[in-house]
C-alpha cells in the first residue's frame, strides 16, 4: 500500500491517537490504563457490548483512600476539521460548579478538595451546551454526539459497578471521582457570546466569530434513556442484603433517604458535565485534575 494511503488509514482508524493517549497517561505516572467495556441495550432492543477507549486510574498519595478515575474517548480528525460549540450562558443557574464530577464517597471517610477549589477549576473553562463538527465538505452533527454518548453511559456504568465492587471488599473501602474527557485532534472553538447570525455570514474566517478553546465543558444532564440505564444498573447489581448494607453506608455518609431515592437522585443528576480537550492540551489538563484531588501529586 502506498505510504500516504496506509498512513491516512491508520490515523483515521483512531488507533494511533488512542495508543498515544495511553502512552501519555503512563508517562504522567498513571499505573492502570486500559479499555472500559460495558453492556447496554441497543435501539433494536438487543443487549450489546460497548467500549470506551481509555480508563485510567490514579491512586492518590494524600488522601490515600481516593482514586481519580479518568474516562476518555478519543476522536481523531484531520487537521482541516474543526469542532464548534455554543456557550451555555445559563448553565450556572442549573448547577453548582463544585459538583462538576460524580464523586463516590459512601463507603470511606471523605477527603475531597474544598468546594471553592473545585469551583475554580470548573470556572476556568467555558461551559457549552452543544457542538458540531465542521468538515471541508460541510457539517457533521453525529461525531461529537457519539463521543459524548459513549462517555455518558460509560461514566454512569463505571460509578455503579465501582460502588458494587467496593461494597463487596472485605477489608478496605475507597472514595472515587469520575472525570469524563473527550479528546480530539480537531480544532476546538466556541462561538463568541456576542456574535450574531449576520456576524457569521460576514466573517472571513472562523476566528472572526469564534474563540479557540483548548479545553471546554459540555453540559448535558441525563436524559430519559441514560437515567433509565443507570437505574437499571443499580437495581440489577443491588438486591436483598446488598441494599440493606448500602443503605447503612448511605446513612453513615449523611444521606437520609432510601436506596431507591439515592438511585433515583444519581440517575437523574450524573453524569452531566464533560470535558472536551484538544489532544495537545491533554497532558496539562490531566496534571491539573490530579493535582486538585491529590495533595501529594508532584507533576514533573
Secondary structure, DSSP 8 states (H G I E B T S, - for coil): --HHHHHHHHHHHTHHHHHHHHHHHHHTT-SEEEEEEEEEE-TTS-EEEEEEEEEEEEE-SSSTTEEEEEEEEEE---TT-EEEEEE-TTGGGT--GGG-SEEE-SSS------HHHHHHHHHTS-EEEEEEEEETTEEESHHHHHHHHHHHHHHHHHHHHHHHHHHT-SS---EEEEEEEEEESSEEEEE-TT--HHHHHH-SSGGGTEEE-SEEEEE----HHHHHHHHHHHHHH--THHHHHHHHHHHHTT--S-HHHHHHHHHHHSS-EEEEEEGGGHHHHHHHHHHHH-TT----
